[in-house]
């Protein structure tokens, strides 16, 4: 399929702080 384990980790690493900022806002 072409999806490496690094892609989901990068997605979580990017969306993590964003989700936290929205949750705390």
N, C-alpha and C positions, 0 to 999 in steps of 0.2 A: 504493500500500500504506500510505502515511502515515508511513513511517519516514524521518526526516531524518538527514543525516550527523552531526548533533550527538548523536544518541542513542547510537550505537556508541562514539563518543569518550567520552561521559559514562560509559558502562558500563565501558570500559577504565580511565578515570580513577578510577572508584570501586573496581573490583575489583583494580586494580594493586597498591596498598599492601596490600590484604588478602591477595593471593596471595603477596606478598613476605614479609609477616609470618608466614604459615603456612609458607613455604619456609625461613625463617630460624629458626623456632621449634624 
